[in-house]
Amino acid sequence: MGKSQKVAALLGERQKIEKEIEEIQKSCQHPTKSIKNVRERLDSQTMVTRYVCDECSLIIGIPNNDELQNFLKQ
């Protein structure tokens, strides 16, 4: 298998995995959430503080200033 075929196969697998993750996140009820530092975008190194579902890891909100200050004190 050539490099281009290998890359194409891996990109196809990644697309399937991303679609499966998206379906899981859509069906999740987000029962619990935590404040976490996450990447701003997948292609970015910039970290931002957001509410993230503990079950499916979906970003579900932005903490207010008081919540952010309490998180940073920990």
All heavy atoms as a GROMACS GRO file, in nm:
protein
  593
    1MET      N    1   0.084  -0.118   0.000
    1MET     CA    2   0.000   0.000   0.000
    1MET      C    3   0.089   0.124   0.000
    1MET      O    4   0.176   0.139   0.084
    1MET     CB    5  -0.091  -0.001   0.124
    1MET     CG    6  -0.186   0.116   0.130
    1MET     SD    7  -0.287   0.125   0.281
    1MET     CE    8  -0.401  -0.008   0.255
    2GLY      N    9   0.064   0.214  -0.096
    2GLY     CA   10   0.141   0.337  -0.105
    2GLY      C   11   0.101   0.437   0.002
    2GLY      O   12  -0.002   0.421   0.069
    3LYS      N   13   0.186   0.538   0.013
    3LYS     CA   14   0.160   0.641   0.116
    3LYS      C   15   0.027   0.712   0.093
    3LYS      O   16  -0.048   0.737   0.187
    3LYS     CB   17   0.273   0.743   0.119
    3LYS     CG   18   0.400   0.690   0.180
    3LYS     CD   19   0.505   0.798   0.187
    3LYS     CE   20   0.633   0.742   0.245
    3LYS     NZ   21   0.738   0.844   0.251
    4SER      N   22  -0.004   0.744  -0.032
    4SER     CA   23  -0.129   0.817  -0.058
    4SER      C   24  -0.251   0.730  -0.027
    4SER      O   25  -0.352   0.780   0.023
    4SER     CB   26  -0.134   0.865  -0.203
    4SER     OG   27  -0.133   0.756  -0.292
    5GLN      N   28  -0.241   0.600  -0.053
    5GLN     CA   29  -0.351   0.510  -0.019
    5GLN      C   30  -0.367   0.497   0.132
    5GLN      O   31  -0.479   0.494   0.184
    5GLN     CB   32  -0.328   0.371  -0.080
    5GLN     CG   33  -0.339   0.368  -0.231
    5GLN     CD   34  -0.299   0.233  -0.287
    5GLN    OE1   35  -0.212   0.165  -0.232
    5GLN    NE2   36  -0.362   0.196  -0.397
    6LYS      N   37  -0.255   0.490   0.202
    6LYS     CA   38  -0.258   0.481   0.347
    6LYS      C   39  -0.321   0.607   0.407
    6LYS      O   40  -0.405   0.599   0.497
    6LYS     CB   41  -0.115   0.462   0.400
    6LYS     CG   42  -0.100   0.454   0.548
    6LYS     CD   43  -0.136   0.320   0.602
    6LYS     CE   44  -0.098   0.314   0.749
    6LYS     NZ   45  -0.139   0.191   0.809
    7VAL      N   46  -0.281   0.723   0.355
    7VAL     CA   47  -0.336   0.850   0.403
    7VAL      C   48  -0.486   0.856   0.376
    7VAL      O   49  -0.565   0.894   0.463
    7VAL     CB   50  -0.263   0.971   0.338
    7VAL    CG1   51  -0.337   1.101   0.366
    7VAL    CG2   52  -0.120   0.980   0.390
    8ALA      N   53  -0.528   0.816   0.258
    8ALA     CA   54  -0.669   0.816   0.223
    8ALA      C   55  -0.748   0.723   0.315
    8ALA      O   56  -0.858   0.758   0.360
    8ALA     CB   57  -0.689   0.775   0.078
    9ALA      N   58  -0.693   0.606   0.346
    9ALA     CA   59  -0.759   0.512   0.435
    9ALA      C   60  -0.771   0.570   0.576
    9ALA      O   61  -0.876   0.560   0.640
    9ALA     CB   62  -0.684   0.379   0.438
   10LEU      N   63  -0.666   0.632   0.625
   10LEU     CA   64  -0.667   0.691   0.758
   10LEU      C   65  -0.765   0.808   0.766
   10LEU      O   66  -0.837   0.824   0.866
   10LEU     CB   67  -0.527   0.737   0.799
   10LEU     CG   68  -0.427   0.625   0.828
   10LEU    CD1   69  -0.286   0.681   0.844
   10LEU    CD2   70  -0.468   0.546   0.950
   11LEU      N   71  -0.770   0.890   0.662
   11LEU     CA   72  -0.865   1.002   0.660
   11LEU      C   73  -1.009   0.950   0.658
   11LEU      O   74  -1.097   1.007   0.723
   11LEU     CB   75  -0.839   1.092   0.539
   11LEU     CG   76  -0.713   1.177   0.546
   11LEU    CD1   77  -0.688   1.248   0.413
   11LEU    CD2   78  -0.721   1.277   0.658
   12GLY      N   79  -1.033   0.841   0.588
   12GLY     CA   80  -1.165   0.780   0.588
   12GLY      C   81  -1.204   0.729   0.725
   12GLY      O   82  -1.317   0.747   0.770
   13GLU      N   83  -1.108   0.665   0.794
   13GLU     CA   84  -1.133   0.616   0.930
   13GLU      C   85  -1.163   0.732   1.024
   13GLU      O   86  -1.254   0.726   1.107
   13GLU     CB   87  -1.011   0.539   0.982
   13GLU     CG   88  -0.998   0.400   0.929
   13GLU     CD   89  -0.879   0.328   0.990
   13GLU    OE1   90  -0.866   0.328   1.115
   13GLU    OE2   91  -0.798   0.275   0.913
   14ARG      N   92  -1.084   0.841   1.010
   14ARG     CA   93  -1.105   0.957   1.095
   14ARG      C   94  -1.244   1.015   1.074
   14ARG      O   95  -1.312   1.052   1.171
   14ARG     CB   96  -0.999   1.064   1.069
   14ARG     CG   97  -1.016   1.186   1.160
   14ARG     CD   98  -0.902   1.282   1.152
   14ARG     NE   99  -0.921   1.368   1.035
   14ARG     CZ  100  -0.835   1.462   0.998
   14ARG    NH1  101  -0.723   1.479   1.065
   14ARG    NH2  102  -0.859   1.536   0.893
   15GLN      N  103  -1.289   1.022   0.950
   15GLN     CA  104  -1.422   1.075   0.921
   15GLN      C  105  -1.530   0.988   0.985
   15GLN      O  106  -1.626   1.039   1.043
   15GLN     CB  107  -1.443   1.083   0.771
   15GLN     CG  108  -1.571   1.152   0.731
   15GLN     CD  109  -1.583   1.168   0.581
   15GLN    OE1  110  -1.509   1.109   0.503
   15GLN    NE2  111  -1.677   1.251   0.539
   16LYS      N  112  -1.514   0.855   0.980
   16LYS     CA  113  -1.610   0.764   1.042
   16LYS      C  114  -1.613   0.784   1.194
   16LYS      O  115  -1.720   0.788   1.256
   16LYS     CB  116  -1.575   0.619   1.011
   16LYS     CG  117  -1.605   0.577   0.871
   16LYS     CD  118  -1.565   0.432   0.851
   16LYS     CE  119  -1.571   0.392   0.705
   16LYS     NZ  120  -1.523   0.253   0.684
   17ILE      N  121  -1.495   0.797   1.254
   17ILE     CA  122  -1.484   0.816   1.399
   17ILE      C  123  -1.548   0.948   1.440
   17ILE      O  124  -1.624   0.954   1.537
   17ILE     CB  125  -1.337   0.808   1.444
   17ILE    CG1  126  -1.285   0.665   1.428
   17ILE    CG2  127  -1.321   0.856   1.588
   17ILE    CD1  128  -1.135   0.652   1.444
   18GLU      N  129  -1.519   1.056   1.366
   18GLU     CA  130  -1.577   1.186   1.398
   18GLU      C  131  -1.729   1.184   1.387
   18GLU      O  132  -1.798   1.244   1.469
   18GLU     CB  133  -1.518   1.294   1.307
   18GLU     CG  134  -1.373   1.328   1.341
   18GLU     CD  135  -1.308   1.422   1.241
   18GLU    OE1  136  -1.366   1.448   1.132
   18GLU    OE2  137  -1.198   1.469   1.270
   19LYS      N  138  -1.782   1.113   1.289
   19LYS     CA  139  -1.927   1.102   1.272
   19LYS      C  140  -1.988   1.024   1.389
   19LYS      O  141  -2.092   1.062   1.442
   19LYS     CB  142  -1.961   1.035   1.140
   19LYS     CG  143  -2.109   1.032   1.112
   19LYS     CD  144  -2.136   0.997   0.967
   19LYS     CE  145  -2.282   0.995   0.936
   19LYS     NZ  146  -2.343   1.126   0.933
   20GLU      N  147  -1.922   0.918   1.433
   20GLU     CA  148  -1.971   0.839   1.546
   20GLU      C  149  -1.971   0.922   1.674
   20GLU      O  150  -2.067   0.919   1.752
   20GLU     CB  151  -1.887   0.713   1.563
   20GLU     CG  152  -1.941   0.619   1.667
   20GLU     CD  153  -1.865   0.487   1.674
   20GLU    OE1  154  -1.785   0.458   1.584
   20GLU    OE2  155  -1.885   0.414   1.773
   21ILE      N  156  -1.864   0.999   1.695
   21ILE     CA  157  -1.856   1.086   1.812
   21ILE      C  158  -1.968   1.190   1.808
   21ILE      O  159  -2.035   1.215   1.908
   21ILE     CB  160  -1.718   1.155   1.821
   21ILE    CG1  161  -1.610   1.052   1.856
   21ILE    CG2  162  -1.719   1.270   1.922
   21ILE    CD1  163  -1.469   1.105   1.844
   22GLU      N  164  -1.992   1.248   1.691
   22GLU     CA  165  -2.098   1.347   1.676
   22GLU      C  166  -2.235   1.287   1.710
   22GLU      O  167  -2.315   1.351   1.779
   22GLU     CB  168  -2.098   1.400   1.533
   22GLU     CG  169  -2.198   1.510   1.508
   22GLU     CD  170  -2.192   1.561   1.364
   22GLU    OE1  171  -2.083   1.562   1.306
   22GLU    OE2  172  -2.299   1.598   1.312
   23GLU      N  173  -2.260   1.166   1.666
   23GLU     CA  174  -2.388   1.100   1.695
   23GLU      C  175  -2.404   1.074   1.844
   23GLU      O  176  -2.512   1.094   1.901
   23GLU     CB  177  -2.399   0.970   1.616
   23GLU     CG  178  -2.419   0.991   1.468
   23GLU     CD  179  -2.413   0.863   1.386
   23GLU    OE1  180  -2.411   0.753   1.446
   23GLU    OE2  181  -2.411   0.874   1.262
   24ILE      N  182  -2.296   1.030   1.909
   24ILE     CA  183  -2.299   1.006   2.054
   24ILE      C  184  -2.328   1.137   2.128
   24ILE      O  185  -2.410   1.142   2.220
   24ILE     CB  186  -2.167   0.943   2.102
   24ILE    CG1  187  -2.154   0.800   2.049
   24ILE    CG2  188  -2.158   0.945   2.255
   24ILE    CD1  189  -2.017   0.739   2.067
   25GLN      N  190  -2.260   1.245   2.087
   25GLN     CA  191  -2.279   1.374   2.153
   25GLN      C  192  -2.420   1.429   2.131
   25GLN      O  193  -2.477   1.490   2.220
   25GLN     CB  194  -2.173   1.473   2.104
   25GLN     CG  195  -2.035   1.439   2.157
   25GLN     CD  196  -1.925   1.528   2.103
   25GLN    OE1  197  -1.936   1.582   1.992
   25GLN    NE2  198  -1.819   1.544   2.179
   26LYS      N  199  -2.478   1.406   2.013
   26LYS     CA  200  -2.615   1.453   1.986
   26LYS      C  201  -2.716   1.380   2.074
   26LYS      O  202  -2.816   1.440   2.117
   26LYS     CB  203  -2.652   1.431   1.840
   26LYS     CG  204  -2.597   1.534   1.747
   26LYS     CD  205  -2.646   1.508   1.606
   26LYS     CE  206  -2.589   1.607   1.508
   26LYS     NZ  207  -2.634   1.580   1.370
   27SER      N  208  -2.693   1.252   2.100
   27SER     CA  209  -2.790   1.175   2.178
   27SER      C  210  -2.770   1.187   2.329
   27SER      O  211  -2.855   1.147   2.407
   27SER     CB  212  -2.785   1.027   2.138
   27SER     OG  213  -2.660   0.971   2.174
   28CYS      N  214  -2.658   1.245   2.371
   28CYS     CA  215  -2.627   1.260   2.514
   28CYS      C  216  -2.718   1.364   2.578
   28CYS      O  217  -2.747   1.469   2.518
   28CYS     CB  218  -2.480   1.299   2.532
   28CYS     SG  219  -2.429   1.313   2.704
   29GLN      N  220  -2.762   1.338   2.699
   29GLN     CA  221  -2.846   1.432   2.775
   29GLN      C  222  -2.761   1.530   2.856
   29GLN      O  223  -2.816   1.619   2.921
   29GLN     CB  224  -2.939   1.354   2.868
   29GLN     CG  225  -3.035   1.263   2.796
   29GLN     CD  226  -3.131   1.340   2.707
   29GLN    OE1  227  -3.188   1.439   2.749
   29GLN    NE2  228  -3.147   1.294   2.584
   30HIS      N  229  -2.629   1.515   2.857
   30HIS     CA  230  -2.535   1.600   2.930
   30HIS      C  231  -2.574   1.613   3.078
   30HIS      O  232  -2.600   1.723   3.128
   30HIS     CB  233  -2.524   1.739   2.866
   30HIS     CG  234  -2.508   1.736   2.717
   30HIS    ND1  235  -2.405   1.670   2.654
   30HIS    CD2  236  -2.583   1.790   2.618
   30HIS    CE1  237  -2.417   1.684   2.523
   30HIS    NE2  238  -2.525   1.756   2.499
   31PRO      N  239  -2.580   1.498   3.150
   31PRO     CA  240  -2.627   1.500   3.288
   31PRO      C  241  -2.535   1.574   3.385
   31PRO      O  242  -2.582   1.634   3.481
   31PRO     CB  243  -2.635   1.352   3.324
   31PRO     CG  244  -2.540   1.284   3.232
   31PRO     CD  245  -2.542   1.365   3.105
   32THR      N  246  -2.404   1.572   3.359
   32THR     CA  247  -2.311   1.643   3.447
   32THR      C  248  -2.210   1.717   3.361
   32THR      O  249  -2.176   1.675   3.252
   32THR     CB  250  -2.235   1.546   3.540
   32THR    OG1  251  -2.166   1.449   3.462
   32THR    CG2  252  -2.330   1.476   3.636
   33LYS      N  253  -2.165   1.831   3.415
   33LYS     CA  254  -2.068   1.911   3.342
   33LYS      C  255  -1.959   1.958   3.437
   33LYS      O  256  -1.980   1.968   3.558
   33LYS     CB  257  -2.135   2.029   3.274
   33LYS     CG  258  -2.200   2.128   3.370
   33LYS     CD  259  -2.271   2.238   3.294
   33LYS     CE  260  -2.336   2.335   3.393
   33LYS     NZ  261  -2.407   2.442   3.326
   34SER      N  262  -1.842   1.985   3.380
   34SER     CA  263  -1.728   2.035   3.455
   34SER      C  264  -1.664   2.149   3.378
   34SER      O  265  -1.675   2.155   3.255
   34SER     CB  266  -1.624   1.925   3.474
   34SER     OG  267  -1.675   1.817   3.545
   35ILE      N  268  -1.596   2.236   3.450
   35ILE     CA  269  -1.520   2.341   3.384
   35ILE      C  270  -1.382   2.283   3.352
   35ILE      O  271  -1.315   2.228   3.439
   35ILE     CB  272  -1.507   2.465   3.473
   35ILE    CG1  273  -1.644   2.524   3.501
   35ILE    CG2  274  -1.416   2.569   3.408
   35ILE    CD1  275  -1.644   2.643   3.595
   36LYS      N  276  -1.343   2.295   3.226
   36LYS     CA  277  -1.213   2.241   3.182
   36LYS      C  278  -1.149   2.337   3.083
   36LYS      O  279  -1.215   2.418   3.020
   36LYS     CB  280  -1.232   2.106   3.114
   36LYS     CG  281  -1.286   1.999   3.205
   36LYS     CD  282  -1.297   1.867   3.134
   36LYS     CE  283  -1.354   1.762   3.229
   36LYS     NZ  284  -1.368   1.632   3.163
   37ASN      N  285  -1.018   2.323   3.069
   37ASN     CA  286  -0.945   2.394   2.966
   37ASN      C  287  -0.941   2.306   2.842
   37ASN      O  288  -0.899   2.190   2.850
   37ASN     CB  289  -0.802   2.427   3.012
   37ASN     CG  290  -0.800   2.534   3.117
   37ASN    OD1  291  -0.871   2.633   3.107
   37ASN    ND2  292  -0.720   2.515   3.220
   38VAL      N  293  -0.986   2.360   2.730
   38VAL     CA  294  -0.991   2.285   2.604
   38VAL      C  295  -0.933   2.372   2.493
   38VAL      O  296  -0.923   2.495   2.506
   38VAL     CB  297  -1.136   2.244   2.568
   38VAL    CG1  298  -1.191   2.146   2.670
   38VAL    CG2  299  -1.227   2.364   2.557
   39ARG      N  300  -0.896   2.308   2.383
   39ARG     CA  301  -0.848   2.384   2.267
   39ARG      C  302  -0.961   2.468   2.210
   39ARG      O  303  -1.074   2.424   2.202
   39ARG     CB  304  -0.799   2.289   2.158
   39ARG     CG  305  -0.666   2.231   2.185
   39ARG     CD  306  -0.623   2.154   2.065
   39ARG     NE  307  -0.493   2.095   2.088
   39ARG     CZ  308  -0.431   2.019   2.002
   39ARG    NH1  309  -0.487   1.992   1.886
   39ARG    NH2  310  -0.312   1.970   2.030
   40GLU      N  311  -0.924   2.588   2.168
   40GLU     CA  312  -1.023   2.677   2.108
   40GLU      C  313  -1.079   2.616   1.979
   40GLU      O  314  -1.199   2.619   1.955
   40GLU     CB  315  -0.959   2.812   2.078
   40GLU     CG  316  -1.054   2.917   2.031
   40GLU     CD  317  -0.988   3.053   2.018
   40GLU    OE1  318  -0.866   3.060   1.993
   40GLU    OE2  319  -1.060   3.152   2.034
   41ARG      N  320  -0.993   2.561   1.896
   41ARG     CA  321  -1.030   2.488   1.775
   41ARG      C  322  -0.938   2.368   1.763
   41ARG      O  323  -0.833   2.363   1.826
   41ARG     CB  324  -1.013   2.576   1.651
   41ARG     CG  325  -1.106   2.695   1.644
   41ARG     CD  326  -1.085   2.774   1.515
   41ARG     NE  327  -0.946   2.808   1.489
   41ARG     CZ  328  -0.881   2.912   1.540
   41ARG    NH1  329  -0.944   2.996   1.621
   41ARG    NH2  330  -0.755   2.934   1.512
   42LEU      N  331  -0.976   2.271   1.682
   42LEU     CA  332  -0.893   2.152   1.666
   42LEU      C  333  -0.755   2.184   1.613
   42LEU      O  334  -0.656   2.120   1.650
   42LEU     CB  335  -0.962   2.052   1.572
   42LEU     CG  336  -1.083   1.980   1.629
   42LEU    CD1  337  -1.145   1.890   1.523
   42LEU    CD2  338  -1.046   1.900   1.751
   43ASP      N  339  -0.744   2.285   1.526
   43ASP     CA  340  -0.616   2.320   1.466
   43ASP      C  341  -0.542   2.429   1.543
   43ASP      O  342  -0.444   2.483   1.494
   43ASP     CB  343  -0.637   2.362   1.320
   43ASP     CG  344  -0.725   2.486   1.308
   43ASP    OD1  345  -0.791   2.523   1.406
   43ASP    OD2  346  -0.726   2.546   1.198
   44SER      N  347  -0.587   2.459   1.663
   44SER     CA  348  -0.530   2.569   1.742
   44SER      C  349  -0.458   2.517   1.865
   44SER      O  350  -0.492   2.413   1.920
   44SER     CB  351  -0.643   2.662   1.785
   44SER     OG  352  -0.594   2.761   1.871
   45GLN      N  353  -0.359   2.592   1.908
   45GLN     CA  354  -0.289   2.561   2.032
   45GLN      C  355  -0.344   2.645   2.147
   45GLN      O  356  -0.308   2.625   2.262
   45GLN     CB  357  -0.138   2.588   2.017
   45GLN     CG  358  -0.070   2.498   1.917
   45GLN     CD  359  -0.075   2.352   1.958
   45GLN    OE1  360  -0.063   2.319   2.075
   45GLN    NE2  361  -0.094   2.265   1.861
   46THR      N  362  -0.432   2.740   2.117
   46THR     CA  363  -0.489   2.829   2.217
   46THR      C  364  -0.590   2.753   2.304
   46THR      O  365  -0.679   2.686   2.253
   46THR     CB  366  -0.560   2.947   2.148
   46THR    OG1  367  -0.468   3.012   2.061
   46THR    CG2  368  -0.614   3.045   2.252
   47MET      N  369  -0.573   2.765   2.435
   47MET     CA  370  -0.662   2.698   2.529
   47MET      C  371  -0.764   2.799   2.582
   47MET      O  372  -0.733   2.915   2.605
   47MET     CB  373  -0.583   2.639   2.646
   47MET     CG  374  -0.478   2.537   2.604
   47MET     SD  375  -0.546   2.394   2.522
   47MET     CE  376  -0.605   2.303   2.662
   48VAL      N  377  -0.889   2.752   2.597
   48VAL     CA  378  -0.997   2.833   2.654
   48VAL      C  379  -1.065   2.753   2.764
   48VAL      O  380  -1.058   2.630   2.766
   48VAL     CB  381  -1.100   2.875   2.546
   48VAL    CG1  382  -1.038   2.971   2.446
   48VAL    CG2  383  -1.158   2.755   2.475
   49THR      N  384  -1.132   2.821   2.856
   49THR     CA  385  -1.201   2.756   2.966
   49THR      C  386  -1.349   2.747   2.931
   49THR      O  387  -1.412   2.849   2.903
   49THR     CB  388  -1.180   2.834   3.096
   49THR    OG1  389  -1.039   2.851   3.117
   49THR    CG2  390  -1.239   2.761   3.215
   50ARG      N  391  -1.403   2.625   2.934
   50ARG     CA  392  -1.541   2.602   2.895
   50ARG      C  393  -1.604   2.496   2.984
   50ARG      O  394  -1.536   2.417   3.048
   50ARG     CB  395  -1.551   2.552   2.749
   50ARG     CG  396  -1.497   2.650   2.646
   50ARG     CD  397  -1.590   2.768   2.632
   50ARG     NE  398  -1.548   2.856   2.524
   50ARG     CZ  399  -1.489   2.973   2.542
   50ARG    NH1  400  -1.461   3.015   2.664
   50ARG    NH2  401  -1.456   3.048   2.440
   51TYR      N  402  -1.739   2.492   2.985
   51TYR     CA  403  -1.812   2.380   3.045
   51TYR      C  404  -1.809   2.266   2.945
   51TYR      O  405  -1.838   2.285   2.826
   51TYR     CB  406  -1.958   2.417   3.074
   51TYR     CG  407  -1.978   2.483   3.208
   51TYR    CD1  408  -2.019   2.614   3.217
   51TYR    CD2  409  -1.957   2.412   3.325
   51TYR    CE1  410  -2.038   2.674   3.340
   51TYR    CE2  411  -1.976   2.471   3.448
   51TYR     CZ  412  -2.016   2.602   3.455
   51TYR     OH  413  -2.034   2.660   3.576
   52VAL      N  414  -1.774   2.147   2.994
   52VAL     CA  415  -1.766   2.028   2.910
   52VAL      C  416  -1.847   1.917   2.974
   52VAL      O  417  -1.840   1.896   3.095
   52VAL     CB  418  -1.618   1.983   2.893
   52VAL    CG1  419  -1.608   1.857   2.811
   52VAL    CG2  420  -1.535   2.094   2.832
   53CYS      N  421  -1.927   1.846   2.893
   53CYS     CA  422  -2.005   1.734   2.943
   53CYS      C  423  -1.910   1.624   2.990
   53CYS      O  424  -1.815   1.587   2.919
   53CYS     CB  425  -2.097   1.681   2.832
   53CYS     SG  426  -2.188   1.532   2.879
   54ASP      N  427  -1.933   1.570   3.110
   54ASP     CA  428  -1.848   1.464   3.164
   54ASP      C  429  -1.869   1.332   3.092
   54ASP      O  430  -1.781   1.246   3.093
   54ASP     CB  431  -1.875   1.445   3.314
   54ASP     CG  432  -1.830   1.565   3.395
   54ASP    OD1  433  -1.737   1.636   3.353
   54ASP    OD2  434  -1.890   1.588   3.503
   55GLU      N  435  -1.985   1.314   3.028
   55GLU     CA  436  -2.017   1.188   2.961
   55GLU      C  437  -1.960   1.181   2.819
   55GLU      O  438  -1.901   1.082   2.781
   55GLU     CB  439  -2.168   1.167   2.956
   55GLU     CG  440  -2.233   1.154   3.092
   55GLU     CD  441  -2.198   1.024   3.160
   55GLU    OE1  442  -2.194   0.921   3.092
   55GLU    OE2  443  -2.176   1.026   3.282
   56CYS      N  444  -1.982   1.288   2.740
   56CYS     CA  445  -1.949   1.281   2.598
   56CYS      C  446  -1.840   1.379   2.554
   56CYS      O  447  -1.804   1.383   2.437
   56CYS     CB  448  -2.074   1.303   2.513
   56CYS     SG  449  -2.138   1.472   2.519
   57SER      N  450  -1.790   1.461   2.644
   57SER     CA  451  -1.683   1.558   2.618
   57SER      C  452  -1.720   1.670   2.521
   57SER      O  453  -1.633   1.732   2.461
   57SER     CB  454  -1.557   1.487   2.568
   57SER     OG  455  -1.510   1.396   2.664
   58LEU      N  456  -1.848   1.698   2.507
   58LEU     CA  457  -1.893   1.807   2.422
   58LEU      C  458  -1.884   1.938   2.499
   58LEU      O  459  -1.922   1.945   2.616
   58LEU     CB  460  -2.038   1.784   2.376
   58LEU     CG  461  -2.098   1.892   2.287
   58LEU    CD1  462  -2.032   1.890   2.150
   58LEU    CD2  463  -2.248   1.872   2.273
   59ILE      N  464  -1.836   2.042   2.434
   59ILE     CA  465  -1.835   2.175   2.494
   59ILE      C  466  -1.979   2.224   2.496
   59ILE      O  467  -2.045   2.230   2.392
   59ILE     CB  468  -1.746   2.272   2.415
   59ILE    CG1  469  -1.600   2.224   2.421
   59ILE    CG2  470  -1.759   2.414   2.469
   59ILE    CD1  471  -1.506   2.300   2.330
   60ILE      N  472  -2.030   2.257   2.617
   60ILE     CA  473  -2.172   2.292   2.628
   60ILE      C  474  -2.197   2.431   2.684
   60ILE      O  475  -2.312   2.470   2.700
   60ILE     CB  476  -2.249   2.187   2.711
   60ILE    CG1  477  -2.185   2.168   2.848
   60ILE    CG2  478  -2.259   2.056   2.638
   60ILE    CD1  479  -2.262   2.075   2.939
   61GLY      N  480  -2.093   2.507   2.714
   61GLY     CA  481  -2.118   2.641   2.765
   61GLY      C  482  -1.992   2.713   2.807
   61GLY      O  483  -1.882   2.657   2.805
   62ILE      N  484  -2.012   2.838   2.845
   62ILE     CA  485  -1.904   2.923   2.891
   62ILE      C  486  -1.933   2.963   3.034
   62ILE      O  487  -2.042   3.015   3.063
   62ILE     CB  488  -1.893   3.049   2.802
   62ILE    CG1  489  -1.866   3.008   2.657
   62ILE    CG2  490  -1.784   3.143   2.854
   62ILE    CD1  491  -1.872   3.124   2.558
   63PRO      N  492  -1.838   2.942   3.125
   63PRO     CA  493  -1.863   2.982   3.265
   63PRO      C  494  -1.866   3.134   3.278
   63PRO      O  495  -1.797   3.205   3.204
   63PRO     CB  496  -1.745   2.921   3.341
   63PRO     CG  497  -1.640   2.895   3.239
   63PRO     CD  498  -1.709   2.877   3.108
   64ASN      N  499  -1.946   3.183   3.374
   64ASN     CA  500  -1.948   3.328   3.398
   64ASN      C  501  -1.822   3.367   3.476
   64ASN      O  502  -1.742   3.282   3.515
   64ASN     CB  503  -2.077   3.372   3.467
   64ASN     CG  504  -2.092   3.315   3.605
   64ASN    OD1  505  -1.995   3.296   3.678
   64ASN    ND2  506  -2.216   3.287   3.644
   65ASN      N  507  -1.804   3.495   3.500
   65ASN     CA  508  -1.682   3.542   3.565
   65ASN      C  509  -1.661   3.484   3.704
   65ASN      O  510  -1.549   3.449   3.741
   65ASN     CB  511  -1.681   3.695   3.570
   65ASN     CG  512  -1.651   3.757   3.436
   65ASN    OD1  513  -1.589   3.694   3.351
   65ASN    ND2  514  -1.695   3.879   3.415
   66ASP      N  515  -1.768   3.474   3.785
   66ASP     CA  516  -1.756   3.417   3.920
   66ASP      C  517  -1.714   3.270   3.914
   66ASP      O  518  -1.625   3.227   3.989
   66ASP     CB  519  -1.887   3.430   3.997
   66ASP     CG  520  -1.919   3.575   4.031
   66ASP    OD1  521  -1.825   3.658   4.039
   66ASP    OD2  522  -2.038   3.605   4.052
   67GLU      N  523  -1.777   3.193   3.826
   67GLU     CA  524  -1.743   3.052   3.811
   67GLU      C  525  -1.599   3.036   3.763
   67GLU      O  526  -1.526   2.948   3.809
   67GLU     CB  527  -1.839   2.984   3.713
   67GLU     CG  528  -1.982   2.979   3.763
   67GLU     CD  529  -2.082   2.947   3.654
   67GLU    OE1  530  -2.056   2.977   3.536
   67GLU    OE2  531  -2.187   2.892   3.690
   68LEU      N  532  -1.558   3.122   3.673
   68LEU     CA  533  -1.422   3.118   3.619
   68LEU      C  534  -1.320   3.150   3.729
   68LEU      O  535  -1.218   3.081   3.741
   68LEU     CB  536  -1.409   3.217   3.504
   68LEU     CG  537  -1.279   3.216   3.427
   68LEU    CD1  538  -1.249   3.080   3.369
   68LEU    CD2  539  -1.284   3.321   3.316
   69GLN      N  540  -1.348   3.250   3.811
   69GLN     CA  541  -1.257   3.285   3.920
   69GLN      C  542  -1.245   3.171   4.021
   69GLN      O  543  -1.136   3.140   4.069
   69GLN     CB  544  -1.302   3.414   3.989
   69GLN     CG  545  -1.288   3.537   3.904
   69GLN     CD  546  -1.146   3.559   3.854
   69GLN    OE1  547  -1.048   3.540   3.928
   69GLN    NE2  548  -1.133   3.597   3.728
   70ASN      N  549  -1.358   3.105   4.055
   70ASN     CA  550  -1.354   2.991   4.146
   70ASN      C  551  -1.274   2.877   4.088
   70ASN      O  552  -1.200   2.808   4.157
   70ASN     CB  553  -1.496   2.944   4.180
   70ASN     CG  554  -1.569   3.041   4.269
   70ASN    OD1  555  -1.507   3.118   4.340
   70ASN    ND2  556  -1.701   3.039   4.263
   71PHE      N  557  -1.289   2.853   3.957
   71PHE     CA  558  -1.213   2.747   3.890
   71PHE      C  559  -1.063   2.778   3.894
   71PHE      O  560  -0.981   2.690   3.921
   71PHE     CB  561  -1.260   2.734   3.744
   71PHE     CG  562  -1.175   2.641   3.661
   71PHE    CD1  563  -1.182   2.504   3.678
   71PHE    CD2  564  -1.088   2.692   3.566
   71PHE    CE1  565  -1.104   2.417   3.601
   71PHE    CE2  566  -1.010   2.608   3.488
   71PHE     CZ  567  -1.019   2.470   3.506
   72LEU      N  568  -1.027   2.902   3.869
   72LEU     CA  569  -0.886   2.940   3.865
   72LEU      C  570  -0.821   2.937   4.003
   72LEU      O  571  -0.700   2.919   4.013
   72LEU     CB  572  -0.870   3.078   3.802
   72LEU     CG  573  -0.908   3.086   3.654
   72LEU    CD1  574  -0.904   3.230   3.606
   72LEU    CD2  575  -0.818   2.999   3.569
   73LYS      N  576  -0.900   2.950   4.110
   73LYS     CA  577  -0.847   2.946   4.247
   73LYS      C  578  -0.806   2.804   4.287
   73LYS      O  579  -0.726   2.785   4.376
   73LYS     CB  580  -0.947   3.001   4.347
   73LYS     CG  581  -0.962   3.150   4.340
   73LYS     CD  582  -1.067   3.198   4.440
   73LYS     CE  583  -1.089   3.347   4.427
   73LYS     NZ  584  -1.196   3.394   4.517
   74GLN      N  585  -0.866   2.704   4.223
   74GLN     CA  586  -0.841   2.565   4.259
   74GLN      C  587  -0.703   2.520   4.220
   74GLN      O  588  -0.640   2.549   4.133
   74GLN     CB  589  -0.942   2.472   4.194
   74GLN     CG  590  -1.081   2.496   4.244
   74GLN     CD  591  -1.186   2.411   4.170
   74GLN    OE1  592  -1.154   2.338   4.078
   74GLN    NE2  593  -1.308   2.423   4.212
   0.00000   0.00000   0.00000
